[in-house]
Amino acid sequence: MAPFIIAGIAVCIVMFIIIRTVRSRQAVDFYIRHSFGDAERVKNDVLDRLDSIALFYEKEKENYSDSELVDDITWEDLDMKSVFFRADHTDCFAGEQYLYSALHTLGSHVALSEETISFFDGNEAKRNEVRRVLYSIGKPISSYYSINSEEDIKDRYLPRRHIYPVLLAALILSGALAAVLRSPAFAMLCILIYLVNLVICIFTKISYSGKLETLFCTGVTINGAFTLSEKLPEMSGSIAAPLKKLKKAARIISFLNMERSMTSSDDLLSSLLSYVTEPLFIKYILYNKGVSELADKTKEYLEVFRYVGGIDCSIAVASFRRSLSQFCVPEIREDRVLEFRGVFHPMLADPVANDLMQSRSVIITGSNASGKSTFIKAVAINLILAQTICTCTAEYASVPRCGVITSMAIRDDLLSGESYYIREI
């Protein structure tokens, strides 16, 4: 009778997992089909993790001169944080960080390709297929720190990393001897080692869960890049070599994620499995092995990160365009003439469109509260959008390659000792 009860429980558990997986997949498919071009799809928690999102930009800006970047004062003046929030139609953390960095970077280094954006805009089936992969990578908070993988490798290893295999071997050996020799002494030793291992696991998990999660996300990103390269061979030629070097690391982290997936749920079965697998130190042994494999492959991982982020960002821009009442792809001109027709501020629900032709200095006049500042901001924002994500909120735009500098809400900074005059300069 007992075997039938156990078999019945096992079948129920398997059915529960299958049903939950199917429902989750259906929910994701529904979201992907209906969220493209939806202006309300961005979650409010994006603004709460801006410091984490900005980490990739902080790394990338070292490769550019100040004249090629949107400086902090201009970013605050134009409230580009809200513009980023409005345009953030990304599905994974890499795309989100990539978009944030792209919106800061001017000059001749346009990160996005109009050809790629248009491809995803016009190919719904392929776009949805790719978005499923990106959505599976997701936006866990620990993932935003994966781009800092070049930090001192000694700081990334878990402590006592050489003792984990020894304790695992001791647990298995004592258990085997207790079973073969039917020795109470070895059985007690096995139980003692198990308890010691469990305590070590608990304290290690508390102290180093963030590092573990970051490595999980690194592996998910690499494996996601492998899948994307298979689905988009025409866009993946440059990523083949880095992926090849990261293949072994990805395989190790995949085993790590398999172990985690079995014990990450809150149900009873996952809890019981965790008490079996945790004292074996499989998670920590694989973690240290994965860190070792990634130790000298920082450059390759950043290339993979940019590849995944660039694809996600391209789809996000296509979705952002669909959510606008009017947009155009700007023309980039060689002279210093700026022309907008029907340009408007992207953050206004019911904007008033205006035209501008500028070849020399311009003075804009008008009564109070007539929209002068809003118009100036609309032009400046669209100058940035034109040179970063190939998109303008206008009927027509023709812009030169140029820097964008504003001085509209300058305050002194007592903490850094800068007066209003110095800040203005």
C-alpha positions as CSV (number, residue, x, y, z in Angstrom):
1,M,0.0,0.0,0.0
2,A,2.8,2.4,1.0
3,P,4.5,2.2,-2.5
4,F,1.2,3.2,-4.2
5,I,0.8,6.2,-1.8
6,I,4.4,7.3,-2.5
7,A,3.9,6.9,-6.2
8,G,0.6,8.8,-6.1
9,I,2.3,11.7,-4.2
10,A,5.1,11.7,-6.7
11,V,2.7,11.9,-9.6
12,C,0.8,14.8,-8.0
13,I,4.0,16.7,-7.5
14,V,5.1,16.2,-11.1
15,M,1.6,17.2,-12.3
16,F,1.7,20.3,-10.1
17,I,5.1,21.3,-11.5
18,I,4.0,20.8,-15.1
19,I,0.8,22.8,-14.6
20,R,2.7,25.6,-13.0
21,T,5.2,25.7,-15.8
22,V,2.6,25.7,-18.5
23,R,0.6,28.5,-16.8
24,S,3.8,30.5,-16.4
25,R,4.7,30.1,-20.0
26,Q,1.2,31.1,-21.1
27,A,1.4,34.2,-19.0
28,V,4.8,35.2,-20.5
29,D,3.5,34.6,-24.1
30,F,0.5,36.8,-23.4
31,Y,2.7,39.6,-22.0
32,I,5.1,39.4,-25.0
33,R,2.3,39.5,-27.6
34,H,0.5,42.4,-26.0
35,S,3.2,44.6,-24.5
36,F,5.0,45.7,-27.7
37,G,4.3,49.4,-28.2
38,D,2.5,49.8,-24.9
39,A,3.4,53.1,-23.3
40,E,2.5,51.9,-19.8
41,R,4.6,48.7,-19.8
42,V,7.5,50.1,-17.7
43,K,7.4,49.3,-14.0
44,N,7.8,52.0,-11.4
45,D,10.6,50.1,-9.7
46,V,12.9,51.1,-12.5
47,L,13.6,54.4,-10.8
48,D,14.4,52.6,-7.6
49,R,17.3,50.7,-9.1
50,L,18.8,53.5,-11.3
51,D,22.1,53.4,-9.4
52,S,22.4,49.7,-10.4
53,I,21.3,50.4,-14.0
54,A,24.0,53.1,-14.3
55,L,26.9,50.8,-13.5
56,F,27.4,49.8,-17.1
57,Y,27.5,53.5,-18.2
58,E,30.0,54.3,-15.5
59,K,32.3,51.7,-17.0
60,E,31.6,52.6,-20.6
61,K,32.1,56.4,-20.3
62,E,35.8,55.9,-19.7
63,N,36.1,55.1,-23.4
64,Y,34.7,58.5,-24.5
65,S,35.8,62.1,-24.2
66,D,33.6,64.6,-22.2
67,S,32.4,66.2,-25.4
68,E,30.9,62.8,-26.5
69,L,28.8,62.4,-23.4
70,V,25.7,64.0,-21.9
71,D,27.0,65.6,-18.8
72,D,25.3,65.2,-15.4
73,I,24.0,68.8,-15.3
74,T,22.4,68.5,-18.8
75,W,20.9,65.1,-17.9
76,E,19.3,66.7,-14.8
77,D,18.2,69.9,-16.6
78,L,16.4,67.9,-19.3
79,D,15.0,65.3,-16.8
80,M,16.5,62.6,-19.0
81,K,15.8,60.1,-16.2
82,S,12.1,60.4,-17.1
83,V,12.9,60.1,-20.8
84,F,14.9,56.9,-20.1
85,F,12.0,55.7,-18.0
86,R,9.6,56.4,-20.9
87,A,11.8,54.6,-23.4
88,D,12.7,51.6,-21.2
89,H,10.8,48.9,-23.0
90,T,13.5,46.4,-22.3
91,D,13.0,42.8,-21.2
92,C,16.3,42.0,-19.5
93,F,18.9,43.8,-17.3
94,A,21.5,43.9,-20.1
95,G,19.2,45.8,-22.4
96,E,18.2,48.2,-19.6
97,Q,21.8,49.0,-18.8
98,Y,22.7,49.3,-22.4
99,L,19.8,51.7,-23.1
100,Y,20.8,53.9,-20.2
101,S,24.4,54.0,-21.4
102,A,23.4,54.7,-25.0
103,L,21.3,57.7,-24.0
104,H,24.4,59.2,-22.5
105,T,26.7,58.7,-25.5
106,L,26.8,61.1,-28.4
107,G,29.4,61.6,-31.1
108,S,30.1,59.2,-34.0
109,H,29.7,56.1,-31.7
110,V,26.0,55.4,-32.2
111,A,25.4,52.1,-30.4
112,L,22.2,51.1,-32.3
113,S,21.6,50.3,-35.9
114,E,18.5,51.6,-37.7
115,E,18.6,48.4,-39.8
116,T,18.3,46.2,-36.6
117,I,15.6,48.4,-35.1
118,S,13.5,48.2,-38.3
119,F,14.1,44.4,-38.6
120,F,12.6,43.7,-35.2
121,D,9.8,46.2,-35.8
122,G,8.7,44.5,-39.0
123,N,9.2,40.8,-37.9
124,E,6.7,40.1,-35.2
125,A,7.3,36.3,-35.0
126,K,11.1,36.6,-34.8
127,R,10.7,39.5,-32.4
128,N,8.5,37.5,-30.0
129,E,10.8,34.5,-30.3
130,V,13.8,36.6,-29.3
131,R,11.9,38.4,-26.5
132,R,11.1,35.1,-24.8
133,V,14.9,34.5,-24.5
134,L,15.4,38.0,-23.2
135,Y,12.5,37.7,-20.8
136,S,14.0,34.5,-19.4
137,I,17.2,36.4,-18.6
138,G,15.1,38.9,-16.7
139,K,16.0,41.7,-14.4
140,P,17.1,40.3,-11.0
141,I,18.8,43.0,-9.0
142,S,22.0,41.0,-8.6
143,S,22.4,40.7,-12.4
144,Y,23.2,44.4,-12.8
145,Y,26.6,43.8,-11.0
146,S,27.7,41.1,-13.4
147,I,29.6,43.6,-15.6
148,N,32.0,44.2,-12.6
149,S,33.6,40.8,-13.2
150,E,37.1,42.2,-13.5
151,E,37.4,42.9,-9.8
152,D,40.2,41.0,-7.9
153,I,39.6,37.4,-8.4
154,K,40.6,36.6,-4.8
155,D,37.6,38.7,-3.6
156,R,35.2,36.7,-5.8
157,Y,36.0,33.2,-4.6
158,L,34.1,31.9,-1.7
159,P,36.1,31.5,1.5
160,R,37.5,28.1,2.4
161,R,37.1,27.0,-1.2
162,H,39.6,24.2,-0.9
163,I,37.8,22.6,2.0
164,Y,34.5,22.0,0.3
165,P,35.6,19.0,-1.8
166,V,37.3,17.6,1.3
167,L,34.1,17.8,3.4
168,L,32.1,16.4,0.5
169,A,34.5,13.4,0.2
170,A,34.4,12.9,4.0
171,L,30.6,12.8,4.0
172,I,30.4,10.4,1.2
173,L,33.1,8.1,2.5
174,S,31.8,8.0,6.1
175,G,28.3,7.3,4.7
176,A,29.6,4.5,2.4
177,L,31.6,2.9,5.3
178,A,28.6,3.1,7.6
179,A,26.4,1.3,5.0
180,V,29.0,-1.3,4.0
181,L,30.3,-2.1,7.5
182,R,27.1,-1.4,9.2
183,S,29.1,0.5,11.8
184,P,27.3,2.8,14.3
185,A,30.5,4.7,14.7
186,F,30.8,5.6,11.0
187,A,27.1,6.4,11.0
188,M,27.5,8.9,13.8
189,L,30.6,10.3,12.1
190,C,28.5,10.7,8.9
191,I,25.7,12.5,10.8
192,L,28.3,14.8,12.5
193,I,29.9,15.7,9.2
194,Y,26.5,16.3,7.7
195,L,25.6,18.7,10.5
196,V,28.9,20.6,10.2
197,N,28.5,20.9,6.5
198,L,24.9,22.2,6.9
199,V,26.0,24.9,9.4
200,I,28.8,26.0,7.1
201,C,26.4,26.1,4.2
202,I,23.9,28.3,6.1
203,F,26.6,30.8,7.1
204,T,28.1,30.8,3.6
205,K,24.7,31.3,2.0
206,I,23.9,34.3,4.3
207,S,27.2,36.0,3.6
208,Y,27.7,35.3,-0.1
209,S,24.2,34.9,-1.6
210,G,24.8,38.1,-3.6
211,K,27.9,36.7,-5.3
212,L,26.2,33.4,-6.0
213,E,23.2,35.2,-7.6
214,T,25.5,37.4,-9.7
215,L,27.2,34.3,-11.1
216,F,23.9,32.7,-11.8
217,C,22.9,35.8,-13.8
218,T,26.2,35.8,-15.6
219,G,25.6,32.2,-16.7
220,V,22.0,32.9,-17.7
221,T,23.2,35.8,-19.9
222,I,25.9,33.7,-21.6
223,N,23.5,30.9,-22.3
224,G,20.9,33.4,-23.5
225,A,23.5,34.8,-25.9
226,F,24.1,31.2,-27.2
227,T,20.4,30.9,-27.9
228,L,20.1,34.3,-29.5
229,S,23.1,33.6,-31.8
230,E,21.3,30.5,-33.0
231,K,18.0,32.4,-33.6
232,L,19.8,35.4,-35.2
233,P,22.8,34.1,-37.2
234,E,22.7,37.1,-39.4
235,M,23.5,39.4,-36.4
236,S,25.8,37.1,-34.5
237,G,29.0,36.8,-36.5
238,S,31.1,39.0,-34.2
239,I,30.0,37.1,-31.1
240,A,31.0,33.6,-32.2
241,A,34.6,33.8,-30.9
242,P,33.7,35.2,-27.4
243,L,31.0,32.6,-27.0
244,K,33.4,29.8,-27.8
245,K,35.8,30.9,-25.1
246,L,32.9,31.1,-22.6
247,K,31.3,27.8,-23.5
248,K,32.9,25.8,-20.6
249,A,32.0,28.5,-18.0
250,A,28.4,28.5,-19.3
251,R,28.2,24.7,-19.0
252,I,29.4,24.8,-15.4
253,I,27.0,27.6,-14.5
254,S,24.2,25.7,-16.2
255,F,24.8,22.8,-13.8
256,L,24.8,25.3,-11.0
257,N,21.4,26.7,-12.1
258,M,19.9,23.3,-12.4
259,E,20.9,22.6,-8.7
260,R,19.4,26.0,-7.8
261,S,16.2,25.5,-9.7
262,M,15.5,22.3,-7.8
263,T,15.7,24.1,-4.4
264,S,14.6,27.7,-5.1
265,S,10.9,27.2,-4.8
266,D,9.0,27.6,-1.5
267,D,7.2,24.2,-1.8
268,L,7.8,21.3,0.6
269,L,9.7,19.2,-2.0
270,S,12.2,22.0,-2.7
271,S,12.8,22.5,1.0
272,L,13.5,18.8,1.5
273,L,15.8,18.7,-1.5
274,S,17.8,21.7,-0.1
275,Y,18.6,19.8,3.1
276,V,19.9,16.9,0.9
277,T,22.0,19.0,-1.6
278,E,23.2,21.9,0.6
279,P,25.6,19.8,2.8
280,L,27.1,18.3,-0.4
281,F,28.6,21.7,-1.3
282,I,27.8,21.1,-4.9
283,K,26.6,24.7,-5.3
284,Y,29.8,26.2,-3.8
285,I,32.2,23.8,-5.6
286,L,30.5,24.7,-9.0
287,Y,30.5,28.4,-8.1
288,N,34.3,28.5,-7.5
289,K,34.9,26.5,-10.6
290,G,32.7,28.9,-12.6
291,V,34.6,31.9,-11.1
292,S,37.9,30.3,-12.1
293,E,36.7,29.8,-15.7
294,L,35.6,33.4,-16.0
295,A,38.7,34.9,-14.3
296,D,40.6,35.7,-17.5
297,K,37.5,36.2,-19.7
298,T,36.3,39.6,-18.7
299,K,36.6,41.1,-22.2
300,E,34.7,38.2,-23.7
301,Y,31.8,38.5,-21.2
302,L,31.5,42.2,-21.8
303,E,31.2,41.5,-25.6
304,V,28.5,39.0,-24.9
305,F,26.8,41.5,-22.5
306,R,26.9,44.2,-25.2
307,Y,25.5,41.7,-27.8
308,V,22.5,40.8,-25.6
309,G,22.0,44.3,-24.4
310,G,22.1,45.7,-28.0
311,I,19.5,43.3,-29.2
312,D,17.2,44.0,-26.3
313,C,17.7,47.7,-26.7
314,S,16.9,47.6,-30.4
315,I,13.6,45.9,-29.7
316,A,12.9,48.4,-26.9
317,V,13.4,51.3,-29.3
318,A,11.1,49.8,-31.8
319,S,8.5,49.4,-29.1
320,F,9.1,52.9,-27.8
321,R,8.5,54.2,-31.4
322,R,5.2,52.3,-31.6
323,S,4.1,53.9,-28.3
324,L,4.5,57.5,-29.6
325,S,1.9,59.5,-31.4
326,Q,4.5,60.7,-33.9
327,F,8.2,59.9,-34.6
328,C,10.7,60.0,-37.3
329,V,14.2,58.6,-38.1
330,P,16.5,61.7,-38.1
331,E,18.9,62.5,-41.0
332,I,22.4,63.1,-39.8
333,R,24.0,66.0,-41.8
334,E,27.6,67.1,-42.2
335,D,27.1,70.9,-41.8
336,R,26.1,72.7,-38.6
337,V,22.5,73.3,-39.5
338,L,19.7,72.0,-37.3
339,E,16.1,71.6,-38.6
340,F,13.0,70.2,-36.9
341,R,9.5,70.2,-38.2
342,G,6.7,69.4,-35.8
343,V,9.0,68.6,-32.9
344,F,7.5,68.0,-29.4
345,H,8.5,67.0,-25.9
346,P,8.2,63.2,-25.6
347,M,7.0,63.4,-22.0
348,L,3.9,65.5,-22.6
349,A,0.5,63.7,-23.0
350,D,-0.9,66.5,-25.3
351,P,2.1,68.3,-26.7
352,V,2.2,71.4,-29.0
353,A,4.5,70.7,-32.0
354,N,6.8,73.5,-33.3
355,D,9.3,74.0,-36.1
356,L,12.9,75.1,-35.8
357,M,15.6,76.0,-38.3
358,Q,19.0,77.0,-36.8
359,S,22.2,77.8,-38.5
360,R,23.4,80.5,-36.1
361,S,22.6,81.6,-32.6
362,V,18.8,81.8,-31.8
363,I,16.9,83.9,-29.3
364,I,13.5,82.6,-28.3
365,T,11.1,85.2,-26.8
366,G,7.6,85.1,-25.5
367,S,5.3,85.8,-22.5
368,N,5.6,84.0,-19.2
369,A,4.3,80.4,-19.2
370,S,4.1,80.3,-23.0
371,G,6.2,77.2,-23.4
372,K,9.7,78.6,-24.1
373,S,11.6,76.3,-21.8
374,T,9.5,73.3,-22.8
375,F,10.3,74.0,-26.5
376,I,14.0,74.4,-25.7
377,K,14.0,71.2,-23.7
378,A,12.1,69.4,-26.5
379,V,14.8,70.4,-29.0
380,A,17.7,69.5,-26.7
381,I,16.1,66.1,-25.9
382,N,15.5,65.3,-29.5
383,L,19.1,66.2,-30.3
384,I,20.1,63.6,-27.8
385,L,17.6,61.0,-29.0
386,A,18.6,61.5,-32.6
387,Q,22.3,60.8,-31.9
388,T,21.7,57.9,-29.5
389,I,18.6,55.8,-30.4
390,C,18.0,57.1,-34.0
391,T,14.6,58.4,-33.0
392,C,13.0,61.8,-32.8
393,T,9.6,62.9,-31.6
394,A,8.9,65.0,-34.6
395,E,7.5,64.9,-38.2
396,Y,11.0,65.5,-39.6
397,A,14.5,66.0,-38.1
398,S,17.8,66.8,-39.7
399,V,20.6,67.2,-37.2
400,P,24.4,67.5,-37.1
401,R,26.7,65.5,-34.9
402,C,27.1,67.8,-31.9
403,G,27.3,68.0,-28.2
404,V,24.3,69.0,-26.1
405,I,24.9,71.4,-23.2
406,T,22.2,73.1,-21.1
407,S,22.3,75.6,-18.2
408,M,18.7,75.9,-17.0
409,A,18.5,74.8,-13.4
410,I,22.0,75.4,-12.0
411,R,22.5,75.4,-8.2
412,D,25.6,75.8,-6.1
413,D,27.0,72.6,-4.6
414,L,28.1,73.1,-1.0
415,L,29.4,69.5,-0.6
416,S,31.9,69.8,-3.4
417,G,32.7,73.5,-2.7
418,E,31.4,74.7,-6.1
419,S,29.7,78.1,-6.2
420,Y,26.9,79.0,-8.5
421,Y,29.4,80.9,-10.7
422,I,31.7,77.9,-11.0
423,R,28.8,75.5,-11.8
424,E,27.5,77.9,-14.4
425,I,30.9,78.1,-16.1
